[in-house]
Amino acid sequence: MKEQNISKNMMKPKRPESNECCGSGSCCPCVWDDYREKLKAWRLANNIADDVENEQLANNQEQNKPKPDDKGRVWPVFR
C-alpha cells in the first residue's frame, strides 16, 4: 500500500460507479484497485475489520467482467 496521511477524520471512500470500470482487466491500476487501497487505509484509520464488503467487491468485479460471446471472443465494455 502506498504511504498516505491517514486521519481518523477521513471519509469512507466512494465505491466506483459501474461506468467507471471498463471491465477489461488491463488498466493498471484499475479503479477498483484504487478503491480497495483507500478503503483499506480508511479501515486501518478507523480500526474496522469487515470482510463482508471485500466479498461484495469481489462479486461486483466478477459481474462487471466482460463475458465471451458464442465464439469465445471477449470484447471491451464501453459505457
ChimeraX commands (.cxc) that place a marker at each C-alpha (Angstrom):
marker #1 position 0.00,0.00,0.00 radius 0.5
marker #1 position 1.26,3.47,-0.82 radius 0.5
marker #1 position 2.11,5.72,2.09 radius 0.5
marker #1 position -0.74,8.05,2.87 radius 0.5
marker #1 position -1.55,10.62,5.50 radius 0.5
marker #1 position -4.19,8.63,7.34 radius 0.5
marker #1 position -6.54,10.52,9.59 radius 0.5
marker #1 position -9.38,9.23,11.74 radius 0.5
marker #1 position -11.49,12.01,10.26 radius 0.5
marker #1 position -11.09,10.81,6.69 radius 0.5
marker #1 position -14.35,9.91,4.99 radius 0.5
marker #1 position -15.07,6.42,3.76 radius 0.5
marker #1 position -14.10,6.25,0.07 radius 0.5
marker #1 position -16.89,6.18,-2.51 radius 0.5
marker #1 position -17.30,2.94,-4.45 radius 0.5
marker #1 position -16.63,3.31,-8.17 radius 0.5
marker #1 position -19.73,3.61,-10.33 radius 0.5
marker #1 position -20.39,0.79,-12.80 radius 0.5
marker #1 position -19.44,3.09,-15.69 radius 0.5
marker #1 position -16.01,3.87,-14.18 radius 0.5
marker #1 position -14.60,0.39,-14.82 radius 0.5
marker #1 position -14.07,-0.85,-18.37 radius 0.5
marker #1 position -14.02,-4.46,-17.19 radius 0.5
marker #1 position -11.07,-5.39,-19.42 radius 0.5
marker #1 position -8.70,-6.12,-16.56 radius 0.5
marker #1 position -5.88,-4.33,-18.36 radius 0.5
marker #1 position -5.96,-0.98,-16.56 radius 0.5
marker #1 position -3.15,-0.51,-14.10 radius 0.5
marker #1 position -4.25,0.48,-11.60 radius 0.5
marker #1 position -7.93,-0.32,-12.01 radius 0.5
marker #1 position -10.44,2.00,-10.33 radius 0.5
marker #1 position -11.25,-0.97,-8.05 radius 0.5
marker #1 position -7.57,-1.29,-7.04 radius 0.5
marker #1 position -7.54,2.37,-6.07 radius 0.5
marker #1 position -10.83,1.99,-4.17 radius 0.5
marker #1 position -9.61,-1.07,-2.24 radius 0.5
marker #1 position -6.38,0.72,-1.31 radius 0.5
marker #1 position -8.27,3.75,0.01 radius 0.5
marker #1 position -10.81,1.53,1.78 radius 0.5
marker #1 position -8.01,-0.40,3.49 radius 0.5
marker #1 position -6.43,2.86,4.69 radius 0.5
marker #1 position -9.81,4.09,5.93 radius 0.5
marker #1 position -10.42,0.83,7.80 radius 0.5
marker #1 position -6.96,0.92,9.37 radius 0.5
marker #1 position -7.50,4.51,10.48 radius 0.5
marker #1 position -10.87,3.60,11.99 radius 0.5
marker #1 position -9.91,0.15,13.34 radius 0.5
marker #1 position -12.51,-1.56,11.17 radius 0.5
marker #1 position -12.12,-5.16,10.06 radius 0.5
marker #1 position -15.01,-6.16,7.83 radius 0.5
marker #1 position -14.63,-8.92,5.26 radius 0.5
marker #1 position -18.25,-8.67,4.11 radius 0.5
marker #1 position -17.58,-5.66,1.90 radius 0.5
marker #1 position -14.49,-7.35,0.44 radius 0.5
marker #1 position -16.69,-10.26,-0.60 radius 0.5
marker #1 position -19.16,-7.84,-2.16 radius 0.5
marker #1 position -16.32,-6.16,-4.07 radius 0.5
marker #1 position -15.10,-9.46,-5.43 radius 0.5
marker #1 position -18.63,-10.37,-6.52 radius 0.5
marker #1 position -19.09,-6.97,-8.18 radius 0.5
marker #1 position -15.86,-7.33,-10.11 radius 0.5
marker #1 position -16.87,-10.78,-11.31 radius 0.5
marker #1 position -20.23,-9.44,-12.51 radius 0.5
marker #1 position -18.59,-6.49,-14.31 radius 0.5
marker #1 position -16.14,-8.64,-16.25 radius 0.5
marker #1 position -16.93,-8.85,-19.95 radius 0.5
marker #1 position -18.49,-12.17,-20.96 radius 0.5
marker #1 position -17.29,-14.09,-24.01 radius 0.5
marker #1 position -19.62,-14.24,-26.99 radius 0.5
marker #1 position -20.71,-17.52,-28.58 radius 0.5
marker #1 position -17.33,-17.78,-30.35 radius 0.5
marker #1 position -15.32,-17.26,-27.16 radius 0.5
marker #1 position -14.28,-13.69,-28.00 radius 0.5
marker #1 position -14.25,-11.09,-25.26 radius 0.5
marker #1 position -15.00,-7.52,-26.35 radius 0.5
marker #1 position -14.16,-4.34,-24.41 radius 0.5
marker #1 position -17.02,-2.83,-22.48 radius 0.5
marker #1 position -17.87,0.75,-23.46 radius 0.5
marker #1 position -20.43,2.52,-21.33 radius 0.5
marker link #1:1,2 radius 0.2
marker link #1:2,3 radius 0.2
marker link #1:3,4 radius 0.2
marker link #1:4,5 radius 0.2
marker link #1:5,6 radius 0.2
marker link #1:6,7 radius 0.2
marker link #1:7,8 radius 0.2
marker link #1:8,9 radius 0.2
marker link #1:9,10 radius 0.2
marker link #1:10,11 radius 0.2
marker link #1:11,12 radius 0.2
marker link #1:12,13 radius 0.2
marker link #1:13,14 radius 0.2
marker link #1:14,15 radius 0.2
marker link #1:15,16 radius 0.2
marker link #1:16,17 radius 0.2
marker link #1:17,18 radius 0.2
marker link #1:18,19 radius 0.2
marker link #1:19,20 radius 0.2
marker link #1:20,21 radius 0.2
marker link #1:21,22 radius 0.2
marker link #1:22,23 radius 0.2
marker link #1:23,24 radius 0.2
marker link #1:24,25 radius 0.2
marker link #1:25,26 radius 0.2
marker link #1:26,27 radius 0.2
marker link #1:27,28 radius 0.2
marker link #1:28,29 radius 0.2
marker link #1:29,30 radius 0.2
marker link #1:30,31 radius 0.2
marker link #1:31,32 radius 0.2
marker link #1:32,33 radius 0.2
marker link #1:33,34 radius 0.2
marker link #1:34,35 radius 0.2
marker link #1:35,36 radius 0.2
marker link #1:36,37 radius 0.2
marker link #1:37,38 radius 0.2
marker link #1:38,39 radius 0.2
marker link #1:39,40 radius 0.2
marker link #1:40,41 radius 0.2
marker link #1:41,42 radius 0.2
marker link #1:42,43 radius 0.2
marker link #1:43,44 radius 0.2
marker link #1:44,45 radius 0.2
marker link #1:45,46 radius 0.2
marker link #1:46,47 radius 0.2
marker link #1:47,48 radius 0.2
marker link #1:48,49 radius 0.2
marker link #1:49,50 radius 0.2
marker link #1:50,51 radius 0.2
marker link #1:51,52 radius 0.2
marker link #1:52,53 radius 0.2
marker link #1:53,54 radius 0.2
marker link #1:54,55 radius 0.2
marker link #1:55,56 radius 0.2
marker link #1:56,57 radius 0.2
marker link #1:57,58 radius 0.2
marker link #1:58,59 radius 0.2
marker link #1:59,60 radius 0.2
marker link #1:60,61 radius 0.2
marker link #1:61,62 radius 0.2
marker link #1:62,63 radius 0.2
marker link #1:63,64 radius 0.2
marker link #1:64,65 radius 0.2
marker link #1:65,66 radius 0.2
marker link #1:66,67 radius 0.2
marker link #1:67,68 radius 0.2
marker link #1:68,69 radius 0.2
marker link #1:69,70 radius 0.2
marker link #1:70,71 radius 0.2
marker link #1:71,72 radius 0.2
marker link #1:72,73 radius 0.2
marker link #1:73,74 radius 0.2
marker link #1:74,75 radius 0.2
marker link #1:75,76 radius 0.2
marker link #1:76,77 radius 0.2
marker link #1:77,78 radius 0.2
marker link #1:78,79 radius 0.2
view
